[in-house]
């Protein structure tokens, strides 16, 4: 019988209502490491959205050797909050798998002076010149015992299964990997020895959970970094893990050296891990779980139907829209808020904050930011600008039961999302435009296209006015700047370029435009005033790594620390270190940035009592700020 995404199935003796699971992502907790109320609400919402299985982020089993990076399950007092989380998910028919981790090892972010522990005496990831301290055999035995004890706590909390965190260059994977494990004792050398720590953890878990409770392992059979583990060794690892009696394998790729191979970015191809997952599925008899940009329902369905995966995982897409499973089952894919791969969630976590989602202001604030229920009170809202900020404000106002007029000067909605989604490797951004536009139409927003609001046509009584007029490309005072082609015009297919192109400005827009041109056989040079490309880009490490690799792979040339002094239609002249240089070209692309369109602010303040300026009309920033400010401007209306 053909498999489908919504089959009822079993992992071991655990029955699941569908083949969709929420992939593990670390969450913040209380000061003692227990789950916080916001975290419990967050998981409950994903269960409510229809996931069959929720896998928590890593719960560390000890803080003896390194600080706690996320939640902790090492003490009897941690059980209470974990039990609350599990019971609330159970209410919606979701099963909960508790992920257990013995640690991060060389991946932990410490300081340049405190060597982290690891499998061997190798450089720490964040501070490569800092040599790690190898765990002693006694230390390993201690952590194995703690893994077993934490598994017993998961049982006390009511968990349905446990997963061992053994992937992605974290501690157990450091033991698995020859590049990090240079030990000469029984925990180093052969593959079997390098996996000994993991196998002892599996044995400890199985001793501390009922026979009916499934034990999963998440591991990395292919690290996809030159000189690191390849799939041949990964297949042998899978055989060893299956022989150890695990009930399912959760298959991942990558590590921090090429983090984008593990955690999807806006530049990732659909299903980019499926080849590795298929290689493991082909040689094991236990179920295989997998994730990796499977958020397109058709891609997810095909992975199951083709027998590549038994269970499809969604991670960041579950942040963007917890109701993905229910919407897919009901054939309402147009209502799915799409993850755009920006990794603002990851950036927030690595900046000491909780998760934020660019397209979902309610992520990790499910109760705190819930909209007041419509009470029949009629309010009128004017929205000026149909970009992401304006559309989100309009959508939110309609959801509160208000009447909304939205005015957009162009002939379509979307604003600067159009150039942001212009490169063929950023099509997910265009999906966000379609989603927001669809919601505006379904909710009945009164949309006026091709209508610019000015002092001459500003009229009507409104309880609140939202100025979301976005931004326009900046024109710096450089001789000849008026002869350039705007990067935004190229990215929206309003302008073409030649075969030899100079791009002025190597921020996100300029670098992505350069890669797009180079991908079409263009000869491209980035000219940047700062010391490096992407110097001012405030984005996550894996996005940065992925884009830089694209620059390298596509042969984009870079001239940094370069101050442009003169532009002609066929050349760019710049100064660096007292020298003047000229680049010949047939097109010059202007990607130096944007300036806000806030000229109406004073006029609006004179005419209306409640005015909010949001999104790029404040300052050119991110999708996250646009969406969140649009939502919050309406949420706080009284």
N, C-alpha and C positions, 0 to 999 in steps of 0.2 A: 504494500500500500504506500502511495506517495506521502511524504512527510509535508506538514504545513506548519506555519508559524504559530498557529493556535491549537495544536495538538495537546491533549493531556498526556503527560509522560511521567516517567520515574527516573530519578537518579538514586540508585540503590533502592531503598524502600521509601524514599521521600517523593511524594506525588506532587507534581507541578501542573498548574492550570494552563500554562502555555510555554513556549520555548524562548521567551523574552526575559532577560535578566538585566538588572541594573549593575553595571560594572563597578568595581571598587574604586572609590576616590576618598582620600583621607579627609577627615573632618575635624574641626576644632572642638574642644570640650571645655569642661570646667577646670578650675585650677588644679584639681586632683586627678585630672585625666578622664573623669567620667563624662558621659554624653551630656550635653547641655540641652535645655528645653528647645532651643531653636533647631538643634541637630535632630532631635526626636521629631519635631514637626516636619522637618525637611524630608526625613525618610518616610514618614507617614504619608506625605503627599505623593511620593513616588509609588507607594503601594496602592494608594487610592487611584492612581492613574492607570493601573492595570498590569504592572510588571508581575510575572509569575514568581520570580526570585529576586530578592534584594541581597547583594553582597556588600557588606559594610567596607569602609576603608580599613587600612591596617590598624589593628589594635596591638600596641607593643606589649610584650610580656614582662619587660623589666626596664628600669631606668638606671641600672647599676653601672652601665658602661657608656651610656650616651643620654643626652636630654631627650625628653619625650617630644616627638615631632607632631603627634596628633593625639588621638584618644588612646587610652590605656586599659588593659584588662589584666591586672596583676594582683588584685586585692579583692577580697570578698565584698567590700563596699562599692566596687564598681558594678556589681551585679544589678543593683536596683534600677539604675538608669537604663542599662542595656535591656533589662526585662521590660521596662516601659516602652522602649523603642520596638522591641519584638512583638509585644502584645498589640500595639497599635497597628503594626503592619499586618499581623494575623487577622485583624478585624476585616481586612479587605481581601483576604484569601491569598496574600503573598507569603511565601516562605522566606526565612531570613538565614543567610549564611554569614557567620562571623569570621572575618579574616584575622589571622594571628601572625604577628611578625616578631622574630627575635631581634630585629634592628635594621638600621640603615648602613652601618659600617662606614666605609670611606665616603659614602654619599652624604653623610650628615653635615649640616652647615654649622661648623663650630667657629673657630677664629684662627688666625694665622699662627698661633702659638701652642695650641692644644691638639696634639695628634689624635685623630680618632682611632678606634679599634677597627681591624679588618681581618681578612683571612691571612694576609701576608704583609710583608714590609714593602708596601707600594705607596705611591703618592695619593694623597687625598684628592677628591675630585675638585672641590672648590679652591683648594690651595695645593697645587701639584708639587710644590717643593717641600710640603709637610709630609713626612713619611709616617705611615700608619703603624700602630702597635699591633702585632699579630696576637690573636686570642690564644691563651694557653689552653691545653686540653681540659684543665679544670674549669676554665671559663666556659668552654663549649658545653661541658657536661651540665654546668649550672643553667645555661640557657635552654638546653634540652628539657631539663626538669621544669623550668618555668613555662615552656610551651605546653607541656602536659598539664600543668596546673591551670593555666589559662583556659585550656580546652575544657577542663572540668567546670570552670566558672561559666563558660559559654553554655554548658549543659544546664547549670543552675538557672541561668537567665532565660532558658526556654528556646535556645537556638535550634534550628532545624538541621544545620550542618555547619562544618567549619572548613575554612580554606587556609592552607599554609602559603604564606607570602614568600615566594622563592624565585623572584623574577627581576628583570629590568635593571640589573647591576646593583641591587640592594644586597644586604649581607649574605644571605644564603647563595645568591647568584655569584657573589664574589668568591665564595668557596668553590662553586662549580667551575670557575673560569681560570684558565691557565695564565691569563694576563694579570690577574690579581692574586692568584693563589700560588705562592712560591714556597710552600711548606715542604718539609722533608719527612714529616711524621705520617701517621695513618690517615690524616685529613688532607693530604696533598699527594701529587703525583698522578696516579691513574684516575680515570673518570670515576670509577667506583669509589676510590678514596676521596675524591673531591666532592662526591655526593653523599658521603657518609653522614655529615652533619644533618643534611636534609632528611635522610632515611631514618636517622635516630629521632628527629622531630616527628616524623610520621608515626613511628612506633610509639612514641610517648603520647601522641594525640589518641591513637587507637586504644591505648591502655586506659584512657581517662574519659572515653565517651562510650555510650551504649553501642552494641553491635549493629543496631538499626540506624545509627546516625552516619550519613555519608561524610567521607573525608575527601576534600578536593585539594589539588595543588596547582597554583599558578606558576608557570615556569616559562623560560625564554629559550626555545630550541635554536633560534637563529638571531644573533645580535646585530647583524647587518652593518657591521663596521669593519673596514678592511683590517685583516689580521686577527679578528675576534672569532667567536664561535660561528660555525656554519651549520647548515641543516643536517649534515651527516652525523655530527656529534649529537645534535638535538634529537635525532631519531633514536640513538642509543640511550639518551637520557629518558625519553618517553618509555622505552621498554623497561628500563630499570624502575621507573616510578610505577608502572602498571604492575610489575612483579611484586612491588612493595605493598600492593593491596589498596591503592587509592581507588576511589569510586568514580572519579572523573578528572579530566585534565583541562585546565584553563590555559590556553596557548596564547603567548604574547610574542612580540619581537622588540628589538632595540635595547638601548641603555642610554645613560645620560650623555655619552660621547656623541651620539646622534639621537637626541631625545625625541625628535619628531618621528623616528621609526617606532616609538612606543606610544606616544601621546599625539593624537591627530592634530594637525594644524590646518589653517585655511588653505594651505598649498597641497594637502594630502589628496591622493587619488582615492576614489571609492574602493572599499574592500582591499586595501593595500596589504593586509596581512593574510589574505585568504590562501595564497600559495603555500605559505608555511603551515597554516592550520590544516590544509588538505594533506600535506605530507605527513603530519602526525595522525590525522584521522585514518589515513590509509593503512597504518601499521598497528593501531591499538584497537581493542575491543570495547574499552570503556567510553562513555560519552565525552565529546569534546565541546568545550565552551570557547567562544572567541568574540572579540570586538575588533574595532579598527575601521572607523568611518563606514559603518553599516546603517547609517541613519535614513538613507533612502529606502522606503518600504519595499520597493521592488528588489533592491540589492539584498536586503535582509531576507526576504522570502526566497529568493533564488539560492542563497547560501544554504538554506535548510532543505529546499526541494532537491538541490543537486547533491545532498549528502555530505557537504563539506563541513558543516557545523550542525551539532545537535541543538545548541542553544546560542542565540544571538545576543550579544551584549551591547548596551547603549550606555555611554558614560556622560559626556558633556551634553549630548542631546537630551538626556534625562533632566539636566539642569534647565535647559532651554524650554522644554515642554514635558512635564511629568506625565502628561496624558497621551503620549505617543502611542502606547499599546491600545488604549481604548479608541482613539481616533482612527487608527489603522483598521482595527476590527470593524468599526462602524462605517468604513470607507469614506472618512472625512479627512483625507490627507491634506486637503487645502487649508485645514484649520491648524495644522501642526506648526508651531513656532520653530523655525529652523535654527539649529546651531550653525554659526558662521565660522567656527574654527578659530576665533580670535584669541582664545585661551586667556581671556581676562579673568576667568575663574582661577586658573593656575597661577597667574601673576598675583592675584590678590592673596592667595594662600602663601606664596613665597615672599610676600611683603608683610606677613604677620597678621593678615586680616582673615575673615571667614570668606567662603565662596561668594563671589558676585557673578551674575550672568548678564552679559551685555543685552540679551534680548528678553530676559525675564526678571523684572525688578523684584519679584516676589521670592526669588531663590534665596533660601536661608532666612527669609523674613515672611514666611507664609502667613503668619498671624499678625505680626506687627504692621505689615504694609497692606493687609487686606482692605479692599475698597468698602466704604460704607454702603450698606444696601440702599437701593433706590427707595425713597420715601414718598414719591409722588410730587415732590417739590420741583417745579419747573425752573430750570436755570438755562440761560443762553450763553454760549461760549463761541468766541471768534478765534479761529486759528489762522495765523498768517504764515504760510509756508507749508509745503507738502512733502518735506523730507522725513527722515525717521522720527525726529523730535515732534514735528507737527502731526504726523499720522498717529503716533502713540498718544499724544494729548487728545486728539479727536476720538480715538478708539476708547480711551479711558473715560472721557466725558459721556460718550454714548452708553457705556456700561454702567455709569451712574444714573442713567435716565435723563441726561441733559440734551438739549437741542444744540447742534453744532453746525457752524458754517466754516468751511475750510477753503481758503483762497490760495491758489498756486499760480505763479506767473508763467510757468512753462506749460507745455501741452501734455505733461504726464507727471505723476507723483514719483517720488524717489529721491530727489535732490542729489546730494553728493554721493549717495549710494551707487548711482549709475557709474561714475568713474571708478569708484572703489571696487566695483564688481566687473570692471571692463576687461581685465586680463582673463584669458580662458582658464587659468588656474585658480580663479576666485569666483566661480559661478555661484557658490553658496550665498554670496552677498546679494546676488540678483534674486535668489529665492526669498530673501527677507523682504525685498520690495514687494514681490507678488503676495506674500503672506499679509503684510500690513495693508496693502491695497484691498485685498479680498475682505479683510475684517472691516475696513471702512465701508465697503459696499454692502456687506451683509448687515451691518449695524445701522445703516441708513444715514451715514454722514452726508451732509449737503455739500458736495464738492464742486468748486468753481475753478476750472482750469483756464489757462490763458488769461488770467486776471491778476494783475499786480495791484496791490493796495497802495494808494498814495494819499496825500493830504486832500486831494480833490475828490476821491470816491470813498473815503473812510466815513461810514455812516452806520446807524443802527444802535439799538440799546443792547448792551451785553453785560452780563454779570462778571465775566472774566475774559480778558484778551490774552492770547498766547502769541508772542512774537517768536516765530521759529523760522526766520527767513534765511537761515543758513549762512553760507560764506561764498566768496568769489575769489578766483586766483589773484595772488599778489603780483604786483609789477614793480620790482625793486628799481632804484635809480641807476640802471646800467645802460650805457650807450648802446643802442640797437636792440633793447629788450622788446621793442614793439614789433620787431621782425620775427620773433620766435613763434613757435606753435605751442599752444597751451597743452600741457600733459592731459588735462581733463578733456580737452577736445579730442585728442588722439584716443584716449581710453573710452570715450563714448562714440567713437567712429564718426566724428564730425570732421576729422582732419586725417590726412595720411602723412606718412614720413617716407624719406628716401632710404637708401641702403647703408648710408654712412651717417650715423646720428650722434649728436652730443646732447646729453641730458644734463641740464643745470639743476642741481639739487638732488641729493641722494638720501632723502628721507624715505618714508614708506612709498609714497606715490611715485617718486622718481625712480627708485630702485625697482619697483614692480613694473613700471612702464618700460624700463630698460630691459628687464628680463623678458617681457612680452615681445618687444621688438627683436631681441636677440634670438628668441625662439622661432622667429619667422625669417631666420637667416640674415638678420641685420647686423651690421658692424657698429657696436654701441660703446660709447665712453661716458661714464658718469663723472661729472665735475662737481666737487663738494668743497665748501668752505671749511667745514669742520675736519678734525683729524682722521675721520673714518666715515664710511657709509653707515647709515642707520644710527648715527651718533646721538641724535635726539629722540629716536623712536622709543617710546615707553611701551615695549611689548615683551612677551614672555620669551625665555631662553630658547624653547624649542622652535617657536616661530622665527626667531632671529637666526638660529642655526640653519633652519630649512631654507630661508630666503638667501642667506649667504652661500649656501651650497648651490642654489639655483644660479646665482651670479657667477660662481666659479664654473659650474657645468656648462653654462650657456656662453661662456667666454666674454662676459661683459668686462670691459677695462675700467679702471678706477684712477682718477686723479684727485687725491684728497689734499687738504690744506691749500686749496686753490681758490684765490679770489678773482672772480671774473671781472675784467675791466672793459671789454669791448666785444660786441656781437655784431656779426654781419650775417646775411643769409647763407654764407658758405664757410664761416669760421667762428671760432670762439677763442679769445685771447684772455689769458689769466696770469696772475703773478703768484709765485711761491718762492719763499726764501730769497727774495730780492731779484729773482730771475723772471723774465717774461717769456711765456710760451704760447704758441698758437696751434690749435687743432683745426685741421681742414675737415669739412663735412658738407652734406647737402641738406641737412635739417637740424635745427636747434630746437630742443624741447624745453619749455619752461616749467619746472616742477619745484619752484622755490617756496611754495606754501600758499596759504589762503588768508584772507582777512574777513572779519565778521560783517554781516549785513545787519546793522543795528540802527540804521538811520531814522527809523520810525519811532524809536523808543520815547523820545521826549514828547512827540506829538501824542502818542498813546497815553502817556502819563497825564497829560493835560486833559484828555477827554474822558478817561475811564478810571474808576477807583481801583480796580484789580487788574494789574498787568504783570505778566511774567515773561521774562526774556530767557529763552532756553536754547540748548544745543549749540551749534556753531555760531548762532547769532550773538552768543556771549563771547566765545573764542573758538577757533577751529580745534576740535578735540576728537573724541572717539564715538563710535556707535553706542557704546555703553552710556556715555554721558548724555547723548541725545535721547535715547530711549528712556533712561531713568528719569531725566528731568521732565520729559513729557508726561510720564506717568505721575510723578510726584506733584507736579504743578496742579493737576486735577484732583489727585487723592486728598490733598490738604484743604480743598475748598469746603467751606462751611455753609 
